[in-house]
Amino acid sequence: MVGLPAMVGGQQRPEVQQPPQAQRTKWWQSDRFKTELALAPEQSVKLEEVFQGLYPRMTGGKESLDRLERRLSDLIAPGTASEAEVMKLVYEVEDARAALNRTRTLMVYRMHLLLTPEQRAKMKALHDRAEQERRKEGRPQGR
């Protein structure tokens, strides 16, 4: 399964309502990946169905996480909240983050199941190569 997570949507975490120019290509729709992985047209369709099936849950989860993180920042900023209040909200933020990650991992796993073992190996190699380039250029992972 290594390789798919960093490639789904080209990002580690789903982004919500990006302007069109900021959105990255879905790897299963990219000519490069279609060619290098020898994706069948039916596979691309099924991969898109998996993405579309979980995308609403991911965007809702990201919106919820962003909202909770703003609330936490607002609570902390004045320095007047009790530690108990802060920790209560910290747990809510981290629960929302975990739920978002679970949904994303489920999506990646469902996509993984649609690939053949050979395609998975090629995907891993593509991911490893991209990761090496990222490290060489000093870019942060998946953001």
CYANA upper distance limits for C-alpha pairs under 8 A (distance plus 0.5 A):
  1 MET  CA      5 PRO  CA      8.17
  1 MET  CA    108 VAL  CA      8.49
  1 MET  CA    109 TYR  CA      7.62
  1 MET  CA    112 HIS  CA      6.74
  1 MET  CA    120 ARG  CA      7.62
  1 MET  CA    124 LYS  CA      8.24
  2 VAL  CA    124 LYS  CA      6.29
  2 VAL  CA    127 HIS  CA      8.32
  3 GLY  CA      7 MET  CA      7.06
  3 GLY  CA    120 ARG  CA      8.40
  3 GLY  CA    123 MET  CA      6.13
  3 GLY  CA    124 LYS  CA      4.86
  3 GLY  CA    125 ALA  CA      8.02
  3 GLY  CA    126 LEU  CA      7.76
  3 GLY  CA    127 HIS  CA      5.19
  3 GLY  CA    128 ASP  CA      7.59
  4 LEU  CA      8 VAL  CA      6.59
  4 LEU  CA    108 VAL  CA      6.79
  4 LEU  CA    111 MET  CA      8.46
  4 LEU  CA    112 HIS  CA      7.49
  4 LEU  CA    123 MET  CA      7.27
  4 LEU  CA    124 LYS  CA      7.81
  4 LEU  CA    127 HIS  CA      7.99
  5 PRO  CA     12 GLN  CA      7.13
  5 PRO  CA    105 THR  CA      7.93
  5 PRO  CA    108 VAL  CA      6.49
  6 ALA  CA     10 GLY  CA      6.79
  6 ALA  CA     11 GLN  CA      6.31
  6 ALA  CA     12 GLN  CA      5.83
  6 ALA  CA    127 HIS  CA      7.58
  6 ALA  CA    142 GLY  CA      6.84
  7 MET  CA     11 GLN  CA      6.85
  7 MET  CA     12 GLN  CA      8.18
  7 MET  CA     27 TRP  CA      6.87
  7 MET  CA    127 HIS  CA      7.61
  8 VAL  CA     12 GLN  CA      8.04
  8 VAL  CA     26 LYS  CA      6.97
  8 VAL  CA     27 TRP  CA      6.79
  8 VAL  CA    108 VAL  CA      7.70
  9 GLY  CA     14 PRO  CA      8.10
  9 GLY  CA     24 ARG  CA      6.57
  9 GLY  CA     25 THR  CA      6.62
  9 GLY  CA     26 LYS  CA      5.05
  9 GLY  CA     27 TRP  CA      6.76
 10 GLY  CA     24 ARG  CA      6.38
 10 GLY  CA     25 THR  CA      7.23
 10 GLY  CA     26 LYS  CA      7.18
 10 GLY  CA     27 TRP  CA      7.37
 10 GLY  CA    142 GLY  CA      7.88
 11 GLN  CA     24 ARG  CA      8.42
 11 GLN  CA    142 GLY  CA      5.30
 11 GLN  CA    143 ARG  CA      6.53
 12 GLN  CA    141 GLN  CA      8.04
 12 GLN  CA    142 GLY  CA      4.96
 12 GLN  CA    143 ARG  CA      6.79
 13 ARG  CA    101 ASN  CA      8.38
 13 ARG  CA    104 ARG  CA      8.37
 13 ARG  CA    142 GLY  CA      7.80
 13 ARG  CA    143 ARG  CA      7.75
 14 PRO  CA     58 MET  CA      7.31
 14 PRO  CA     59 THR  CA      7.67
 14 PRO  CA     62 LYS  CA      7.69
 14 PRO  CA    104 ARG  CA      8.48
 15 GLU  CA     59 THR  CA      7.81
 15 GLU  CA     62 LYS  CA      7.75
 16 VAL  CA     59 THR  CA      6.19
 16 VAL  CA     62 LYS  CA      7.31
 16 VAL  CA     63 GLU  CA      7.72
 18 GLN  CA     22 ALA  CA      6.40
 18 GLN  CA     23 GLN  CA      6.53
 19 PRO  CA     23 GLN  CA      7.12
 25 THR  CA     29 GLN  CA      7.59
 25 THR  CA     30 SER  CA      7.07
 26 LYS  CA     30 SER  CA      7.00
 27 TRP  CA     33 PHE  CA      6.66
 28 TRP  CA     33 PHE  CA      6.83
 28 TRP  CA     34 LYS  CA      6.84
 28 TRP  CA     39 LEU  CA      8.33
 28 TRP  CA     44 SER  CA      6.07
 28 TRP  CA     47 LEU  CA      7.32
 28 TRP  CA     48 GLU  CA      8.07
 29 GLN  CA     33 PHE  CA      8.00
 29 GLN  CA     34 LYS  CA      7.38
 29 GLN  CA     44 SER  CA      7.14
 30 SER  CA     34 LYS  CA      6.57
 31 ASP  CA     35 THR  CA      6.51
 32 ARG  CA     36 GLU  CA      6.48
 33 PHE  CA     37 LEU  CA      6.08
 33 PHE  CA     38 ALA  CA      8.13
 33 PHE  CA     39 LEU  CA      8.10
 34 LYS  CA     38 ALA  CA      5.95
 34 LYS  CA     39 LEU  CA      5.33
 34 LYS  CA     40 ALA  CA      8.20
 35 THR  CA     39 LEU  CA      7.27
 36 GLU  CA    122 LYS  CA      8.03
 37 LEU  CA    119 GLN  CA      5.82
 37 LEU  CA    122 LYS  CA      6.81
 37 LEU  CA    123 MET  CA      7.54
 38 ALA  CA    119 GLN  CA      8.02
 39 LEU  CA     43 GLN  CA      6.61
 39 LEU  CA     44 SER  CA      7.18
 40 ALA  CA     44 SER  CA      7.12
 41 PRO  CA     45 VAL  CA      6.89
 42 GLU  CA     46 LYS  CA      6.64
 43 GLN  CA     47 LEU  CA      6.46
 43 GLN  CA    114 LEU  CA      7.21
 43 GLN  CA    115 LEU  CA      8.18
 44 SER  CA     48 GLU  CA      6.65
 45 VAL  CA     49 GLU  CA      6.76
 46 LYS  CA     50 VAL  CA      6.79
 46 LYS  CA    114 LEU  CA      8.12
 47 LEU  CA     51 PHE  CA      6.80
 47 LEU  CA    111 MET  CA      6.33
 47 LEU  CA    114 LEU  CA      7.75
 48 GLU  CA     52 GLN  CA      6.50
 49 GLU  CA     53 GLY  CA      6.37
 50 VAL  CA     54 LEU  CA      6.99
 50 VAL  CA    107 MET  CA      7.04
 50 VAL  CA    110 ARG  CA      7.40
 50 VAL  CA    111 MET  CA      7.31
 51 PHE  CA     55 TYR  CA      6.23
 51 PHE  CA    107 MET  CA      7.16
 52 GLN  CA     56 PRO  CA      7.87
 54 LEU  CA     58 MET  CA      6.77
 54 LEU  CA    103 THR  CA      7.76
 54 LEU  CA    104 ARG  CA      8.50
 54 LEU  CA    107 MET  CA      7.15
 55 TYR  CA     59 THR  CA      6.55
 56 PRO  CA     60 GLY  CA      6.53
 57 ARG  CA     61 GLY  CA      6.47
 57 ARG  CA    103 THR  CA      7.89
 58 MET  CA     62 LYS  CA      6.56
 58 MET  CA    100 LEU  CA      6.60
 58 MET  CA    103 THR  CA      7.08
 58 MET  CA    104 ARG  CA      7.48
 59 THR  CA     63 GLU  CA      6.61
 60 GLY  CA     64 SER  CA      6.66
 61 GLY  CA     65 LEU  CA      6.58
 61 GLY  CA     96 ALA  CA      7.25
 61 GLY  CA     97 ARG  CA      8.32
 61 GLY  CA     99 ALA  CA      7.74
 61 GLY  CA    100 LEU  CA      5.93
 62 LYS  CA     66 ASP  CA      6.56
 62 LYS  CA     97 ARG  CA      8.46
 62 LYS  CA    100 LEU  CA      7.26
 63 GLU  CA     67 ARG  CA      6.62
 64 SER  CA     68 LEU  CA      6.66
 64 SER  CA     96 ALA  CA      7.48
 65 LEU  CA     69 GLU  CA      6.56
 65 LEU  CA     93 VAL  CA      6.66
 65 LEU  CA     96 ALA  CA      6.01
 65 LEU  CA     97 ARG  CA      6.69
 66 ASP  CA     70 ARG  CA      6.72
 67 ARG  CA     71 ARG  CA      6.79
 68 LEU  CA     72 LEU  CA      6.64
 68 LEU  CA     89 LEU  CA      8.06
 68 LEU  CA     92 GLU  CA      7.79
 68 LEU  CA     93 VAL  CA      6.12
 69 GLU  CA     73 SER  CA      6.68
 69 GLU  CA     93 VAL  CA      6.74
 70 ARG  CA     74 ASP  CA      6.59
 71 ARG  CA     75 LEU  CA      6.54
 72 LEU  CA     76 ILE  CA      6.61
 72 LEU  CA     86 VAL  CA      7.62
 72 LEU  CA     89 LEU  CA      6.76
 72 LEU  CA     90 VAL  CA      7.57
 72 LEU  CA     93 VAL  CA      8.44
 73 SER  CA     77 ALA  CA      6.43
 74 ASP  CA     78 PRO  CA      8.01
 75 LEU  CA     79 GLY  CA      8.16
 75 LEU  CA     81 ALA  CA      6.96
 75 LEU  CA     86 VAL  CA      7.61
 76 ILE  CA     80 THR  CA      7.95
 76 ILE  CA     81 ALA  CA      7.15
 76 ILE  CA     86 VAL  CA      7.59
 81 ALA  CA     85 GLU  CA      6.74
 81 ALA  CA     86 VAL  CA      7.13
 82 SER  CA     86 VAL  CA      6.91
 83 GLU  CA     87 MET  CA      6.52
 84 ALA  CA     88 LYS  CA      6.58
 85 GLU  CA     89 LEU  CA      6.99
 86 VAL  CA     90 VAL  CA      6.58
 87 MET  CA     91 TYR  CA      6.66
 88 LYS  CA     92 GLU  CA      7.05
 89 LEU  CA     93 VAL  CA      6.65
 90 VAL  CA     94 GLU  CA      6.65
 91 TYR  CA     95 ASP  CA      6.44
 92 GLU  CA     96 ALA  CA      6.66
 93 VAL  CA     97 ARG  CA      6.73
 94 GLU  CA     98 ALA  CA      6.55
 95 ASP  CA     99 ALA  CA      6.66
 96 ALA  CA    100 LEU  CA      6.74
 97 ARG  CA    101 ASN  CA      6.73
 98 ALA  CA    102 ARG  CA      6.58
 99 ALA  CA    103 THR  CA      6.79
100 LEU  CA    104 ARG  CA      6.74
101 ASN  CA    105 THR  CA      6.50
102 ARG  CA    106 LEU  CA      6.62
103 THR  CA    107 MET  CA      6.79
104 ARG  CA    108 VAL  CA      6.72
105 THR  CA    109 TYR  CA      6.56
106 LEU  CA    110 ARG  CA      6.64
107 MET  CA    111 MET  CA      6.73
108 VAL  CA    112 HIS  CA      6.51
109 TYR  CA    113 LEU  CA      6.80
110 ARG  CA    114 LEU  CA      7.30
111 MET  CA    115 LEU  CA      7.46
112 HIS  CA    120 ARG  CA      7.70
115 LEU  CA    119 GLN  CA      6.15
115 LEU  CA    120 ARG  CA      6.59
116 THR  CA    120 ARG  CA      6.71
117 PRO  CA    121 ALA  CA      6.80
118 GLU  CA    122 LYS  CA      6.80
119 GLN  CA    123 MET  CA      6.49
120 ARG  CA    124 LYS  CA      6.62
121 ALA  CA    125 ALA  CA      6.81
122 LYS  CA    126 LEU  CA      6.69
123 MET  CA    127 HIS  CA      6.56
124 LYS  CA    128 ASP  CA      6.52
125 ALA  CA    129 ARG  CA      6.62
126 LEU  CA    130 ALA  CA      6.69
127 HIS  CA    131 GLU  CA      6.53
128 ASP  CA    132 GLN  CA      6.69
129 ARG  CA    133 GLU  CA      6.83
130 ALA  CA    134 ARG  CA      6.57
131 GLU  CA    135 ARG  CA      6.67
131 GLU  CA    141 GLN  CA      8.41
132 GLN  CA    136 LYS  CA      6.62
133 GLU  CA    137 GLU  CA      6.66
134 ARG  CA    138 GLY  CA      6.53
134 ARG  CA    139 ARG  CA      5.79
134 ARG  CA    140 PRO  CA      7.86
134 ARG  CA    141 GLN  CA      7.83
135 ARG  CA    139 ARG  CA      6.71
135 ARG  CA    140 PRO  CA      8.33
